Amino acid sequence: MTDESVTVLVYSSRAETRALVHAALGTRPHPDLPPVTYLDVATGPMVVRHLDAGTVDLAILDGEAAPIGGMGLAKQLRDEVAPCPPLLVLTGRPQDAWLADWSRADAIVSHPIDPFELGRAVTALLRPDA
């Protein structure tokens, strides 16, 4: 993370979901954080490629994405990318939290996306000392 901006990768096979994340977080989810630069990705291999490059500060992964769901992708990233940035998984419903735990995600937010809940989760992941 730089003082100039925070790079947040948003993975979903659906453009609508990526747009909802942008709308929910805005350009600055917390006054103590730098502005957000979004990196939208629609395929699993591109997520891996960007995280391997080491330029992502946080990855938000849609658990409902197809053909590669965000939970399975989170587990793969934890196993294959070092260092791995914080991972937040969007789940289809709150009852899917146990699957997100299995994926070793750092945080979960369920659909429908609540802007306050997403903002709190993102801020906690980007400011672990707060």
Residue frames as a rotation matrix with the C-alpha (Angstrom) as fourth column:
MET 1
0.587 0.810 0.000 0.00
0.810 -0.587 0.000 0.00
0.000 0.000 -1.000 0.00
THR 2
-0.538 -0.731 0.420 1.34
0.722 -0.657 -0.219 3.42
0.436 0.185 0.881 -0.91
ASP 3
-0.576 0.313 -0.755 0.45
0.425 -0.674 -0.604 6.81
-0.698 -0.669 0.256 0.54
GLU 4
-0.879 0.176 -0.443 -0.88
-0.441 -0.653 0.616 7.78
-0.180 0.737 0.652 -2.90
SER 5
0.066 0.938 -0.340 -3.51
-0.940 0.172 0.294 5.07
0.335 0.300 0.893 -3.39
VAL 6
-0.383 -0.025 0.923 -4.69
-0.485 0.856 -0.178 1.63
-0.786 -0.516 -0.340 -2.36
THR 7
-0.574 0.170 -0.801 -5.14
-0.746 0.295 0.597 -0.95
0.337 0.940 -0.043 -5.11
VAL 8
-0.275 0.609 0.743 -8.26
-0.491 0.576 -0.654 -3.06
-0.827 -0.545 0.141 -4.60
LEU 9
-0.925 0.012 -0.379 -8.77
-0.320 0.513 0.797 -5.94
0.204 0.858 -0.471 -7.01
VAL 10
-0.158 0.938 0.309 -12.45
-0.704 0.112 -0.701 -6.76
-0.692 -0.329 0.642 -7.50
TYR 11
-0.957 -0.201 -0.208 -13.09
-0.288 0.714 0.638 -10.20
0.020 0.671 -0.741 -9.00
SER 12
-0.122 0.911 0.393 -16.47
-0.142 0.376 -0.916 -11.22
-0.982 -0.168 0.084 -10.34
SER 13
-0.750 -0.050 0.660 -17.67
0.589 0.403 0.700 -12.74
-0.301 0.914 -0.272 -13.56
ARG 14
0.266 0.919 0.290 -20.54
0.956 -0.289 0.041 -10.23
0.121 0.267 -0.956 -13.37
ALA 15
-0.573 -0.458 0.680 -19.91
0.469 -0.863 -0.187 -6.57
0.672 0.212 0.709 -14.20
GLU 16
0.344 0.801 0.490 -22.94
-0.081 -0.495 0.865 -5.67
0.936 -0.337 -0.106 -12.05
THR 17
0.797 -0.097 -0.596 -21.31
0.587 0.357 0.727 -7.13
0.142 -0.929 0.342 -8.93
ARG 18
-0.293 -0.956 -0.003 -18.07
0.947 -0.290 -0.136 -5.27
0.129 -0.043 0.991 -9.59
ALA 19
-0.398 0.220 0.891 -20.05
0.155 -0.941 0.302 -2.03
0.904 0.258 0.341 -10.00
LEU 20
0.718 0.692 -0.068 -21.89
0.132 -0.039 0.990 -2.68
0.683 -0.720 -0.120 -6.71
VAL 21
0.355 -0.687 -0.635 -18.56
0.933 0.214 0.289 -3.02
-0.063 -0.695 0.716 -4.89
HIS 22
-0.618 -0.578 0.533 -17.36
0.646 -0.760 -0.075 0.28
0.448 0.298 0.843 -6.38
ALA 23
-0.016 0.722 0.692 -20.58
-0.053 -0.691 0.721 2.02
0.998 -0.026 0.050 -5.39
ALA 24
0.802 0.363 -0.475 -20.51
0.387 0.292 0.875 0.55
0.456 -0.885 0.094 -1.87
LEU 25
0.205 -0.827 -0.524 -16.88
0.954 0.049 0.297 1.49
-0.220 -0.560 0.799 -1.15
GLY 26
0.983 0.124 -0.135 -16.57
0.084 -0.960 -0.268 4.70
-0.162 0.252 -0.954 -3.10
THR 27
0.575 -0.805 0.148 -13.19
0.028 -0.161 -0.986 6.28
0.818 0.571 -0.071 -3.65
ARG 28
-0.561 -0.743 0.366 -12.19
-0.374 -0.166 -0.912 6.48
0.738 -0.649 -0.185 0.01
PRO 29
0.138 0.717 -0.684 -13.76
0.326 0.619 0.715 3.97
0.935 -0.322 -0.148 2.43
HIS 30
0.603 0.005 -0.798 -12.15
0.793 -0.118 0.598 5.64
-0.091 -0.993 -0.075 5.46
PRO 31
0.975 -0.187 0.117 -10.60
-0.164 -0.969 -0.183 9.10
0.148 0.159 -0.976 6.01
ASP 32
0.442 -0.858 0.264 -7.35
-0.534 -0.015 0.845 7.53
-0.721 -0.514 -0.465 7.28
LEU 33
0.146 -0.351 0.925 -6.91
0.579 0.789 0.208 5.48
-0.802 0.505 0.318 4.10
PRO 34
-0.766 -0.391 -0.510 -5.52
-0.218 -0.589 0.778 6.73
-0.604 0.708 0.366 0.80
PRO 35
0.109 0.826 -0.553 -7.92
-0.916 -0.133 -0.379 6.83
-0.386 0.548 0.742 -2.16
VAL 36
0.104 0.045 0.994 -8.88
0.058 0.997 -0.051 3.52
-0.993 0.063 0.101 -3.77
THR 37
-0.345 -0.164 -0.924 -7.74
-0.927 -0.092 0.363 2.53
-0.144 0.982 -0.121 -7.23
TYR 38
0.431 0.610 0.665 -9.90
-0.455 0.783 -0.423 -0.31
-0.779 -0.120 0.615 -8.53
LEU 39
-0.699 -0.540 -0.470 -8.63
-0.706 0.412 0.576 -3.17
-0.117 0.734 -0.669 -10.65
ASP 40
0.325 0.916 0.236 -11.60
-0.778 0.401 -0.484 -5.05
-0.538 -0.026 0.843 -12.09
VAL 41
-0.783 -0.582 -0.220 -11.02
-0.617 0.686 0.386 -8.67
-0.074 0.438 -0.896 -13.09
ALA 42
0.237 0.961 -0.139 -13.50
-0.970 0.226 -0.090 -11.12
-0.055 0.156 0.986 -14.61
THR 43
0.653 -0.043 -0.756 -11.44
-0.235 0.938 -0.257 -14.35
0.720 0.345 0.602 -14.72
GLY 44
0.967 -0.254 0.032 -9.60
0.075 0.400 0.913 -16.45
-0.244 -0.881 0.406 -12.16
PRO 45
0.353 -0.900 0.257 -6.33
0.935 0.326 -0.142 -16.66
0.044 0.291 0.956 -14.11
MET 46
0.115 -0.292 0.950 -6.15
0.295 -0.903 -0.313 -12.85
0.948 0.316 -0.018 -14.27
VAL 47
0.901 0.179 0.396 -6.61
-0.324 -0.330 0.886 -12.63
0.290 -0.927 -0.239 -10.51
VAL 48
0.748 -0.663 0.010 -3.64
0.542 0.621 0.566 -14.95
-0.382 -0.418 0.824 -10.01
ARG 49
0.163 -0.706 0.689 -1.59
0.868 -0.230 -0.441 -12.98
0.470 0.670 0.575 -12.50
HIS 50
0.362 0.029 0.932 -2.25
-0.107 -0.992 0.073 -9.64
0.926 -0.126 -0.356 -10.77
LEU 51
0.954 -0.012 0.298 -1.61
-0.298 0.032 0.954 -11.03
-0.021 -0.999 0.026 -7.28
ASP 52
0.589 -0.797 0.138 1.61
0.794 0.602 0.088 -12.67
-0.154 0.058 0.986 -8.46
ALA 53
0.190 -0.497 0.847 2.75
0.535 -0.671 -0.513 -9.23
0.823 0.551 0.138 -9.65
GLY 54
-0.308 -0.339 -0.889 2.52
0.950 -0.059 -0.307 -7.98
0.051 -0.939 0.340 -6.06
THR 55
-0.909 -0.065 0.412 0.69
0.132 -0.982 0.135 -4.73
0.396 0.177 0.901 -6.84
VAL 56
0.054 0.998 0.026 -2.62
0.047 -0.029 0.998 -5.52
0.997 -0.053 -0.048 -5.11
ASP 57
-0.731 -0.293 0.617 -3.27
-0.525 -0.335 -0.782 -4.32
0.436 -0.895 0.091 -1.55
LEU 58
-0.481 0.673 0.562 -6.61
-0.396 0.405 -0.824 -6.12
-0.782 -0.619 0.072 -1.13
ALA 59
-0.912 0.265 -0.314 -8.60
-0.196 0.393 0.899 -8.61
0.362 0.881 -0.306 -3.21
ILE 60
-0.307 0.904 0.297 -12.39
-0.665 0.020 -0.746 -8.76
-0.681 -0.427 0.595 -3.07
LEU 61
-0.962 -0.125 -0.244 -13.56
-0.257 0.721 0.643 -12.08
0.095 0.681 -0.726 -4.54
ASP 62
-0.092 0.995 -0.021 -17.13
-0.993 -0.091 0.076 -12.89
0.074 0.028 0.997 -5.51
GLY 63
-0.644 -0.116 0.756 -18.04
-0.400 0.894 -0.204 -16.28
-0.652 -0.434 -0.622 -4.09
GLU 64
0.317 0.873 0.371 -20.81
0.054 0.373 -0.926 -16.54
-0.947 0.314 0.071 -6.68
ALA 65
0.028 -0.381 -0.924 -18.54
-0.898 -0.415 0.144 -15.96
-0.439 0.826 -0.354 -9.70
ALA 66
0.628 0.177 0.758 -18.50
0.126 0.938 -0.324 -18.56
-0.768 0.299 0.566 -12.48
PRO 67
0.558 0.272 -0.784 -16.85
-0.156 0.962 0.223 -20.73
0.815 -0.002 0.580 -13.57
ILE 68
-0.369 -0.721 -0.587 -14.33
0.585 0.310 -0.750 -20.16
0.722 -0.620 0.307 -10.74
GLY 69
0.718 0.696 -0.025 -15.95
0.410 -0.394 0.822 -19.12
0.562 -0.600 -0.569 -7.46
GLY 70
0.347 -0.567 0.747 -14.25
-0.506 -0.784 -0.359 -16.68
0.790 -0.254 -0.559 -5.15
MET 71
0.713 -0.072 0.697 -14.03
-0.650 0.303 0.697 -19.12
-0.261 -0.950 0.170 -2.24
GLY 72
0.819 -0.436 0.374 -12.14
0.495 0.866 -0.073 -21.76
-0.292 0.244 0.925 -4.20
LEU 73
0.520 -0.625 0.582 -9.98
0.343 -0.472 -0.812 -19.04
0.783 0.622 -0.031 -5.70
ALA 74
0.590 -0.278 0.758 -9.20
-0.718 -0.611 0.334 -17.65
0.371 -0.741 -0.560 -2.23
LYS 75
0.808 -0.280 0.518 -8.01
-0.140 0.764 0.630 -21.08
-0.572 -0.582 0.578 -1.09
GLN 76
0.673 -0.566 0.475 -5.85
0.727 0.390 -0.565 -21.40
0.135 0.726 0.674 -4.20
LEU 77
0.531 -0.468 0.706 -4.36
-0.102 -0.863 -0.495 -17.93
0.841 0.191 -0.506 -3.67
ARG 78
0.716 -0.240 0.656 -3.49
-0.691 -0.112 0.714 -18.73
-0.098 -0.964 -0.246 -0.05
ASP 79
0.737 -0.405 0.541 -1.69
0.245 0.906 0.345 -21.87
-0.630 -0.122 0.767 -1.23
GLU 80
0.428 -0.504 0.750 0.09
0.903 0.279 -0.328 -20.38
-0.044 0.818 0.574 -4.23
VAL 81
0.414 -0.254 0.874 0.74
0.270 -0.883 -0.384 -16.64
0.869 0.395 -0.297 -3.78
ALA 82
0.534 -0.319 -0.783 3.33
0.813 -0.060 0.579 -15.38
-0.232 -0.946 0.227 -1.32
PRO 83
-0.894 0.406 -0.187 2.96
0.173 -0.071 -0.982 -12.89
-0.412 -0.911 -0.007 0.07
CYS 84
-0.408 0.852 0.328 -0.78
0.784 0.143 0.604 -12.95
0.468 0.504 -0.726 -0.39
PRO 85
-0.820 0.175 0.544 -2.67
-0.311 -0.935 -0.168 -9.70
0.480 -0.307 0.822 0.22
PRO 86
-0.699 0.652 0.295 -5.76
-0.228 0.188 -0.955 -9.71
-0.678 -0.735 0.017 2.42
LEU 87
-0.887 0.454 -0.086 -8.72
0.103 0.375 0.921 -11.51
0.450 0.808 -0.380 0.85
LEU 88
-0.578 0.810 0.098 -12.38
-0.482 -0.242 -0.842 -10.60
-0.659 -0.534 0.530 1.31
VAL 89
-0.941 0.311 0.132 -15.00
0.315 0.668 0.675 -12.98
0.121 0.677 -0.726 -0.06
LEU 90
-0.503 0.864 -0.016 -18.52
-0.862 -0.503 -0.061 -11.94
-0.061 -0.017 0.998 -1.01
THR 91
-0.942 0.193 0.275 -20.84
0.150 0.974 -0.170 -14.80
-0.301 -0.119 -0.946 -0.09
GLY 92
-0.657 0.747 0.100 -24.26
0.165 0.013 0.986 -15.56
0.735 0.665 -0.132 -1.49
ARG 93
0.539 0.822 0.186 -25.79
-0.104 -0.154 0.983 -15.57
0.836 -0.549 0.002 1.98
PRO 94
0.209 -0.482 0.851 -24.67
-0.936 -0.351 0.031 -15.23
0.284 -0.803 -0.525 5.61
GLN 95
0.794 0.168 0.584 -25.00
-0.411 0.857 0.312 -19.02
-0.448 -0.488 0.750 6.12
ASP 96
0.856 -0.514 -0.050 -22.05
0.241 0.484 -0.841 -19.50
0.457 0.708 0.538 3.73
ALA 97
0.631 -0.632 0.449 -19.62
-0.758 -0.624 0.187 -18.10
0.162 -0.458 -0.874 6.31
TRP 98
0.542 -0.439 0.717 -18.27
-0.219 0.750 0.624 -21.59
-0.811 -0.495 0.311 7.08
LEU 99
0.723 -0.282 0.631 -17.25
0.683 0.432 -0.589 -21.96
-0.106 0.856 0.505 3.42
ALA 100
0.739 -0.471 0.482 -15.43
-0.196 -0.834 -0.515 -18.66
0.645 0.286 -0.708 3.55
ASP 101
0.579 -0.540 0.611 -13.60
-0.705 0.045 0.707 -19.93
-0.409 -0.841 -0.355 6.65
TRP 102
0.631 -0.306 0.713 -12.59
0.389 0.920 0.051 -23.02
-0.671 0.245 0.700 4.67
SER 103
0.774 -0.281 0.567 -11.24
0.519 -0.231 -0.823 -20.76
0.363 0.931 -0.033 1.93
ARG 104
-0.026 -0.776 -0.630 -9.01
0.970 -0.173 0.172 -18.98
-0.243 -0.607 0.757 4.48
ALA 105
0.118 0.172 0.978 -10.43
0.497 -0.863 0.092 -15.59
0.860 0.475 -0.187 3.55
ASP 106
-0.857 -0.491 -0.156 -9.59
0.401 -0.447 -0.800 -12.78
0.323 -0.748 0.580 5.95
ALA 107
-0.690 0.693 -0.207 -13.15
-0.289 -0.527 -0.799 -11.42
-0.663 -0.492 0.564 5.90
ILE 108
-0.694 0.567 0.444 -16.57
0.714 0.465 0.523 -12.09
0.090 0.680 -0.728 4.42
VAL 109
-0.660 0.653 -0.371 -19.49
-0.472 -0.745 -0.472 -9.90
-0.584 -0.136 0.800 3.44
SER 110
-0.540 0.515 0.666 -22.72
0.619 0.779 -0.100 -11.41
-0.570 0.358 -0.739 2.20
HIS 111
-0.880 0.384 0.282 -25.02
0.064 -0.492 0.868 -10.34
0.472 0.782 0.408 -0.60
PRO 112
0.690 0.020 0.724 -26.85
0.532 -0.693 -0.487 -8.02
0.492 0.720 -0.489 -0.80
ILE 113
-0.324 -0.943 -0.079 -23.81
0.800 -0.229 -0.554 -5.84
0.504 -0.243 0.828 -0.22
ASP 114
0.803 0.451 -0.390 -24.24
0.596 -0.635 0.492 -3.45
-0.025 -0.627 -0.778 2.69
PRO 115
0.481 -0.654 0.583 -21.98
0.136 -0.601 -0.787 -0.42
0.866 0.458 -0.200 2.08
PHE 116
0.516 -0.274 0.811 -21.33
-0.811 -0.462 0.360 0.07
0.276 -0.844 -0.461 5.80
GLU 117
0.816 -0.195 0.545 -20.43
-0.124 0.861 0.494 -3.57
-0.565 -0.471 0.678 6.39
LEU 118
0.708 -0.575 0.410 -18.16
0.668 0.354 -0.655 -3.67
0.231 0.737 0.635 3.34
GLY 119
0.494 -0.509 0.705 -16.50
-0.220 -0.858 -0.465 -0.40
0.841 0.074 -0.536 4.31
ARG 120
0.645 -0.227 0.730 -15.82
-0.749 0.000 0.662 -1.64
-0.150 -0.974 -0.170 7.86
ALA 121
0.820 -0.321 0.474 -14.38
0.270 0.947 0.173 -4.92
-0.505 -0.013 0.863 6.59
VAL 122
0.619 -0.600 0.507 -12.15
0.553 -0.126 -0.824 -3.24
0.558 0.790 0.253 4.00
THR 123
0.512 -0.420 0.749 -10.92
-0.566 -0.821 -0.074 -0.65
0.646 -0.386 -0.658 6.50
ALA 124
0.740 -0.220 0.635 -10.07
-0.507 0.438 0.742 -3.37
-0.441 -0.872 0.213 9.04
LEU 125
0.760 -0.454 0.466 -8.10
0.581 0.795 -0.174 -5.32
-0.291 0.403 0.868 6.42
LEU 126
0.437 -0.600 0.670 -6.19
0.503 -0.455 -0.735 -2.29
0.746 0.658 0.102 5.19
ARG 127
0.000 -0.410 0.912 -5.59
-0.649 -0.694 -0.312 -0.89
0.761 -0.592 -0.266 8.69
PRO 128
0.263 0.159 -0.952 -4.86
0.326 0.914 0.243 -3.98
0.908 -0.374 0.188 10.79
ASP 129
-0.712 -0.593 -0.376 -3.34
0.561 -0.158 -0.812 -1.84
0.422 -0.789 0.446 13.56
ALA 130
-0.652 0.504 0.567 -6.53
-0.500 -0.847 0.178 0.19
0.570 -0.167 0.804 14.00
